[in-house]
C-alpha cells in the first residue's frame, strides 16, 4: 500500500513538519521539548513537527 507523505521545512521558523494525513486533530507535547505530534480524535498520529 502506497502512502503519501508531505514534508515541509520553514527556514525562518527553523522547523520541519512531516504530514501523513490532512485529518482534523490537535497538537500534543512529547517527552522531547523540540517535537510536537498532531493526532486525530482516536489518538492516531498523523503529523510530527520538529
PyMOL Python script that loads the backbone (N, CA, C, O; Angstrom):
from pymol import cmd

cmd.read_pdbstr("""\
ATOM      1  N   UNK A   1       0.837  -1.173   0.000  1.00  0.00           N
ATOM      2  CA  UNK A   1       0.000   0.000   0.000  1.00  0.00           C
ATOM      3  C   UNK A   1       0.891   1.248   0.000  1.00  0.00           C
ATOM      4  O   UNK A   1       1.792   1.380   0.829  1.00  0.00           O
ATOM      5  N   UNK A   2       0.629   2.146  -0.927  1.00  0.00           N
ATOM      6  CA  UNK A   2       1.392   3.389  -1.015  1.00  0.00           C
ATOM      7  C   UNK A   2       0.768   4.438  -0.099  1.00  0.00           C
ATOM      8  O   UNK A   2      -0.454   4.563  -0.020  1.00  0.00           O
ATOM      9  N   UNK A   3       1.620   5.181   0.585  1.00  0.00           N
ATOM     10  CA  UNK A   3       1.171   6.251   1.458  1.00  0.00           C
ATOM     11  C   UNK A   3       1.879   7.530   1.054  1.00  0.00           C
ATOM     12  O   UNK A   3       3.100   7.547   0.900  1.00  0.00           O
ATOM     13  N   UNK A   4       1.117   8.604   0.882  1.00  0.00           N
ATOM     14  CA  UNK A   4       1.721   9.894   0.572  1.00  0.00           C
ATOM     15  C   UNK A   4       2.130  10.575   1.864  1.00  0.00           C
ATOM     16  O   UNK A   4       1.393  10.562   2.849  1.00  0.00           O
ATOM     17  N   UNK A   5       3.301  11.164   1.848  1.00  0.00           N
ATOM     18  CA  UNK A   5       3.820  11.901   2.995  1.00  0.00           C
ATOM     19  C   UNK A   5       4.230  13.281   2.498  1.00  0.00           C
ATOM     20  O   UNK A   5       4.948  13.394   1.504  1.00  0.00           O
ATOM     21  N   UNK A   6       3.783  14.327   3.179  1.00  0.00           N
ATOM     22  CA  UNK A   6       4.198  15.688   2.843  1.00  0.00           C
ATOM     23  C   UNK A   6       5.249  16.121   3.852  1.00  0.00           C
ATOM     24  O   UNK A   6       5.091  15.925   5.057  1.00  0.00           O
ATOM     25  N   UNK A   7       6.328  16.715   3.343  1.00  0.00           N
ATOM     26  CA  UNK A   7       7.390  17.207   4.196  1.00  0.00           C
ATOM     27  C   UNK A   7       7.562  18.691   3.900  1.00  0.00           C
ATOM     28  O   UNK A   7       7.676  19.089   2.740  1.00  0.00           O
ATOM     29  N   UNK A   8       7.580  19.506   4.947  1.00  0.00           N
ATOM     30  CA  UNK A   8       7.688  20.943   4.785  1.00  0.00           C
ATOM     31  C   UNK A   8       8.672  21.491   5.799  1.00  0.00           C
ATOM     32  O   UNK A   8       8.587  21.188   6.989  1.00  0.00           O
ATOM     33  N   UNK A   9       9.601  22.295   5.324  1.00  0.00           N
ATOM     34  CA  UNK A   9      10.592  22.921   6.211  1.00  0.00           C
ATOM     35  C   UNK A   9      10.410  24.429   6.171  1.00  0.00           C
ATOM     36  O   UNK A   9      10.378  25.019   5.090  1.00  0.00           O
ATOM     37  N   UNK A  10      10.291  25.055   7.323  1.00  0.00           N
ATOM     38  CA  UNK A  10      10.184  26.506   7.443  1.00  0.00           C
ATOM     39  C   UNK A  10      11.556  27.018   7.879  1.00  0.00           C
ATOM     40  O   UNK A  10      11.931  26.906   9.046  1.00  0.00           O
ATOM     41  N   UNK A  11      12.296  27.580   6.926  1.00  0.00           N
ATOM     42  CA  UNK A  11      13.657  28.043   7.202  1.00  0.00           C
ATOM     43  C   UNK A  11      13.655  29.173   8.229  1.00  0.00           C
ATOM     44  O   UNK A  11      14.497  29.199   9.127  1.00  0.00           O
ATOM     45  N   UNK A  12      12.715  30.103   8.100  1.00  0.00           N
ATOM     46  CA  UNK A  12      12.655  31.242   9.012  1.00  0.00           C
ATOM     47  C   UNK A  12      12.325  30.814  10.441  1.00  0.00           C
ATOM     48  O   UNK A  12      12.939  31.295  11.394  1.00  0.00           O
ATOM     49  N   UNK A  13      11.359  29.914  10.589  1.00  0.00           N
ATOM     50  CA  UNK A  13      10.977  29.426  11.916  1.00  0.00           C
ATOM     51  C   UNK A  13      11.836  28.271  12.386  1.00  0.00           C
ATOM     52  O   UNK A  13      11.770  27.882  13.552  1.00  0.00           O
ATOM     53  N   UNK A  14      12.651  27.713  11.479  1.00  0.00           N
ATOM     54  CA  UNK A  14      13.550  26.593  11.739  1.00  0.00           C
ATOM     55  C   UNK A  14      12.810  25.396  12.322  1.00  0.00           C
ATOM     56  O   UNK A  14      13.167  24.877  13.379  1.00  0.00           O
ATOM     57  N   UNK A  15      11.749  24.962  11.593  1.00  0.00           N
ATOM     58  CA  UNK A  15      11.089  23.725  11.994  1.00  0.00           C
ATOM     59  C   UNK A  15      10.708  22.912  10.776  1.00  0.00           C
ATOM     60  O   UNK A  15      10.528  23.448   9.682  1.00  0.00           O
ATOM     61  N   UNK A  16      10.587  21.630  10.976  1.00  0.00           N
ATOM     62  CA  UNK A  16      10.264  20.669   9.940  1.00  0.00           C
ATOM     63  C   UNK A  16       8.950  20.003  10.295  1.00  0.00           C
ATOM     64  O   UNK A  16       8.751  19.593  11.438  1.00  0.00           O
ATOM     65  N   UNK A  17       8.041  19.890   9.315  1.00  0.00           N
ATOM     66  CA  UNK A  17       6.792  19.172   9.520  1.00  0.00           C
ATOM     67  C   UNK A  17       6.747  17.967   8.600  1.00  0.00           C
ATOM     68  O   UNK A  17       7.096  18.058   7.423  1.00  0.00           O
ATOM     69  N   UNK A  18       6.320  16.850   9.136  1.00  0.00           N
ATOM     70  CA  UNK A  18       6.076  15.640   8.357  1.00  0.00           C
ATOM     71  C   UNK A  18       4.602  15.327   8.534  1.00  0.00           C
ATOM     72  O   UNK A  18       4.151  15.044   9.644  1.00  0.00           O
ATOM     73  N   UNK A  19       3.844  15.379   7.432  1.00  0.00           N
ATOM     74  CA  UNK A  19       2.400  15.233   7.469  1.00  0.00           C
ATOM     75  C   UNK A  19       1.989  13.949   6.766  1.00  0.00           C
ATOM     76  O   UNK A  19       2.289  13.752   5.588  1.00  0.00           O
ATOM     77  N   UNK A  20       1.296  13.069   7.500  1.00  0.00           N
ATOM     78  CA  UNK A  20       0.860  11.784   6.966  1.00  0.00           C
ATOM     79  C   UNK A  20      -0.579  11.822   6.474  1.00  0.00           C
ATOM     80  O   UNK A  20      -0.997  10.936   5.728  1.00  0.00           O
ATOM     81  N   UNK A  21      -1.345  12.831   6.877  1.00  0.00           N
ATOM     82  CA  UNK A  21      -2.754  12.939   6.522  1.00  0.00           C
ATOM     83  C   UNK A  21      -3.224  14.370   6.759  1.00  0.00           C
ATOM     84  O   UNK A  21      -2.581  15.122   7.491  1.00  0.00           O
ATOM     85  N   UNK A  22      -4.349  14.751   6.139  1.00  0.00           N
ATOM     86  CA  UNK A  22      -4.931  16.080   6.324  1.00  0.00           C
ATOM     87  C   UNK A  22      -6.120  16.052   7.279  1.00  0.00           C
ATOM     88  O   UNK A  22      -7.008  16.897   7.171  1.00  0.00           O
ATOM     89  N   UNK A  23      -6.157  15.122   8.192  1.00  0.00           N
ATOM     90  CA  UNK A  23      -7.268  14.982   9.136  1.00  0.00           C
ATOM     91  C   UNK A  23      -7.323  16.160  10.114  1.00  0.00           C
ATOM     92  O   UNK A  23      -6.336  16.863  10.332  1.00  0.00           O
ATOM     93  N   UNK A  24      -8.501  16.346  10.689  1.00  0.00           N
ATOM     94  CA  UNK A  24      -8.636  17.311  11.781  1.00  0.00           C
ATOM     95  C   UNK A  24      -8.081  16.663  13.046  1.00  0.00           C
ATOM     96  O   UNK A  24      -8.174  15.448  13.221  1.00  0.00           O
ATOM     97  N   UNK A  25      -7.512  17.468  13.914  1.00  0.00           N
ATOM     98  CA  UNK A  25      -6.964  16.908  15.147  1.00  0.00           C
ATOM     99  C   UNK A  25      -6.392  17.979  16.038  1.00  0.00           C
ATOM    100  O   UNK A  25      -6.742  19.153  15.917  1.00  0.00           O
ATOM    101  N   UNK A  26      -5.513  17.580  16.931  1.00  0.00           N
ATOM    102  CA  UNK A  26      -4.930  18.516  17.880  1.00  0.00           C
ATOM    103  C   UNK A  26      -3.457  18.182  18.104  1.00  0.00           C
ATOM    104  O   UNK A  26      -3.024  17.047  17.907  1.00  0.00           O
ATOM    105  N   UNK A  27      -2.682  19.219  18.531  1.00  0.00           N
ATOM    106  CA  UNK A  27      -1.265  19.030  18.817  1.00  0.00           C
ATOM    107  C   UNK A  27      -1.116  18.557  20.257  1.00  0.00           C
ATOM    108  O   UNK A  27      -1.855  18.987  21.143  1.00  0.00           O
ATOM    109  N   UNK A  28      -0.157  17.674  20.480  1.00  0.00           N
ATOM    110  CA  UNK A  28       0.156  17.257  21.849  1.00  0.00           C
ATOM    111  C   UNK A  28       1.670  17.230  22.026  1.00  0.00           C
ATOM    112  O   UNK A  28       2.425  16.972  21.088  1.00  0.00           O
ATOM    113  N   UNK A  29       2.080  17.500  23.239  1.00  0.00           N
ATOM    114  CA  UNK A  29       3.503  17.511  23.565  1.00  0.00           C
ATOM    115  C   UNK A  29       4.041  16.088  23.638  1.00  0.00           C
ATOM    116  O   UNK A  29       3.283  15.136  23.824  1.00  0.00           O
ATOM    117  N   UNK A  30       5.358  15.955  23.489  1.00  0.00           N
ATOM    118  CA  UNK A  30       6.034  14.671  23.647  1.00  0.00           C
ATOM    119  C   UNK A  30       7.054  14.817  24.774  1.00  0.00           C
ATOM    120  O   UNK A  30       7.170  15.885  25.376  1.00  0.00           O
ATOM    121  N   UNK A  31       7.785  13.757  25.054  1.00  0.00           N
ATOM    122  CA  UNK A  31       8.831  13.811  26.074  1.00  0.00           C
ATOM    123  C   UNK A  31       9.987  14.715  25.654  1.00  0.00           C
ATOM    124  O   UNK A  31      10.754  15.181  26.496  1.00  0.00           O
ATOM    125  N   UNK A  32      10.111  14.962  24.341  1.00  0.00           N
ATOM    126  CA  UNK A  32      11.155  15.820  23.802  1.00  0.00           C
ATOM    127  C   UNK A  32      10.558  17.202  23.545  1.00  0.00           C
ATOM    128  O   UNK A  32       9.594  17.320  22.789  1.00  0.00           O
ATOM    129  N   UNK A  33      11.115  18.253  24.161  1.00  0.00           N
ATOM    130  CA  UNK A  33      10.595  19.614  24.020  1.00  0.00           C
ATOM    131  C   UNK A  33      10.621  20.126  22.584  1.00  0.00           C
ATOM    132  O   UNK A  33       9.886  21.054  22.249  1.00  0.00           O
ATOM    133  N   UNK A  34      11.452  19.539  21.736  1.00  0.00           N
ATOM    134  CA  UNK A  34      11.603  20.003  20.360  1.00  0.00           C
ATOM    135  C   UNK A  34      10.641  19.310  19.393  1.00  0.00           C
ATOM    136  O   UNK A  34      10.650  19.618  18.201  1.00  0.00           O
ATOM    137  N   UNK A  35       9.815  18.382  19.877  1.00  0.00           N
ATOM    138  CA  UNK A  35       8.941  17.608  18.995  1.00  0.00           C
ATOM    139  C   UNK A  35       7.494  17.698  19.472  1.00  0.00           C
ATOM    140  O   UNK A  35       7.197  17.482  20.646  1.00  0.00           O
ATOM    141  N   UNK A  36       6.602  18.022  18.539  1.00  0.00           N
ATOM    142  CA  UNK A  36       5.162  18.024  18.796  1.00  0.00           C
ATOM    143  C   UNK A  36       4.515  17.009  17.851  1.00  0.00           C
ATOM    144  O   UNK A  36       4.995  16.793  16.738  1.00  0.00           O
ATOM    145  N   UNK A  37       3.443  16.400  18.297  1.00  0.00           N
ATOM    146  CA  UNK A  37       2.703  15.446  17.468  1.00  0.00           C
ATOM    147  C   UNK A  37       1.285  15.973  17.267  1.00  0.00           C
ATOM    148  O   UNK A  37       0.708  16.588  18.164  1.00  0.00           O
ATOM    149  N   UNK A  38       0.734  15.727  16.088  1.00  0.00           N
ATOM    150  CA  UNK A  38      -0.672  16.028  15.844  1.00  0.00           C
ATOM    151  C   UNK A  38      -1.384  14.685  15.715  1.00  0.00           C
ATOM    152  O   UNK A  38      -0.964  13.816  14.950  1.00  0.00           O
ATOM    153  N   UNK A  39      -2.460  14.531  16.470  1.00  0.00           N
ATOM    154  CA  UNK A  39      -3.201  13.284  16.470  1.00  0.00           C
ATOM    155  C   UNK A  39      -4.676  13.562  16.183  1.00  0.00           C
ATOM    156  O   UNK A  39      -5.165  14.671  16.401  1.00  0.00           O
ATOM    157  N   UNK A  40      -5.377  12.539  15.691  1.00  0.00           N
ATOM    158  CA  UNK A  40      -6.808  12.692  15.458  1.00  0.00           C
ATOM    159  C   UNK A  40      -7.564  12.379  16.741  1.00  0.00           C
ATOM    160  O   UNK A  40      -6.953  12.104  17.773  1.00  0.00           O
ATOM    161  N   UNK A  41      -8.896  12.421  16.680  1.00  0.00           N
ATOM    162  CA  UNK A  41      -9.722  12.200  17.877  1.00  0.00           C
ATOM    163  C   UNK A  41      -9.548  10.812  18.483  1.00  0.00           C
ATOM    164  O   UNK A  41      -9.853  10.601  19.656  1.00  0.00           O
ATOM    165  N   UNK A  42      -9.052   9.859  17.675  1.00  0.00           N
ATOM    166  CA  UNK A  42      -8.836   8.493  18.167  1.00  0.00           C
ATOM    167  C   UNK A  42      -7.406   8.290  18.680  1.00  0.00           C
ATOM    168  O   UNK A  42      -7.050   7.195  19.118  1.00  0.00           O
ATOM    169  N   UNK A  43      -6.585   9.357  18.624  1.00  0.00           N
ATOM    170  CA  UNK A  43      -5.214   9.257  19.112  1.00  0.00           C
ATOM    171  C   UNK A  43      -4.219   8.761  18.089  1.00  0.00           C
ATOM    172  O   UNK A  43      -3.072   8.474  18.432  1.00  0.00           O
ATOM    173  N   UNK A  44      -4.645   8.651  16.810  1.00  0.00           N
ATOM    174  CA  UNK A  44      -3.741   8.196  15.751  1.00  0.00           C
ATOM    175  C   UNK A  44      -2.844   9.347  15.294  1.00  0.00           C
ATOM    176  O   UNK A  44      -3.334  10.431  14.978  1.00  0.00           O
ATOM    177  N   UNK A  45      -1.547   9.115  15.260  1.00  0.00           N
ATOM    178  CA  UNK A  45      -0.564  10.106  14.867  1.00  0.00           C
ATOM    179  C   UNK A  45      -0.651  10.365  13.368  1.00  0.00           C
ATOM    180  O   UNK A  45      -0.699   9.422  12.578  1.00  0.00           O
ATOM    181  N   UNK A  46      -0.672  11.650  12.966  1.00  0.00           N
ATOM    182  CA  UNK A  46      -0.634  11.944  11.541  1.00  0.00           C
ATOM    183  C   UNK A  46       0.246  13.130  11.172  1.00  0.00           C
ATOM    184  O   UNK A  46       0.332  13.479   9.994  1.00  0.00           O
ATOM    185  N   UNK A  47       0.890  13.749  12.127  1.00  0.00           N
ATOM    186  CA  UNK A  47       1.833  14.822  11.814  1.00  0.00           C
ATOM    187  C   UNK A  47       2.859  14.917  12.946  1.00  0.00           C
ATOM    188  O   UNK A  47       2.536  14.737  14.121  1.00  0.00           O
ATOM    189  N   UNK A  48       4.098  15.202  12.560  1.00  0.00           N
ATOM    190  CA  UNK A  48       5.162  15.414  13.525  1.00  0.00           C
ATOM    191  C   UNK A  48       5.822  16.744  13.196  1.00  0.00           C
ATOM    192  O   UNK A  48       6.100  17.025  12.030  1.00  0.00           O
ATOM    193  N   UNK A  49       6.073  17.559  14.204  1.00  0.00           N
ATOM    194  CA  UNK A  49       6.746  18.847  13.995  1.00  0.00           C
ATOM    195  C   UNK A  49       8.025  18.851  14.838  1.00  0.00           C
ATOM    196  O   UNK A  49       7.990  18.646  16.051  1.00  0.00           O
ATOM    197  N   UNK A  50       9.154  19.091  14.161  1.00  0.00           N
ATOM    198  CA  UNK A  50      10.462  19.135  14.816  1.00  0.00           C
ATOM    199  C   UNK A  50      10.915  20.570  14.944  1.00  0.00           C
ATOM    200  O   UNK A  50      11.997  20.831  15.469  1.00  0.00           O
TER     201      UNK A  50
END
""", "prot")
cmd.dss("prot")
cmd.show_as("cartoon", "prot")
cmd.util.cbc("prot")
cmd.orient("prot")
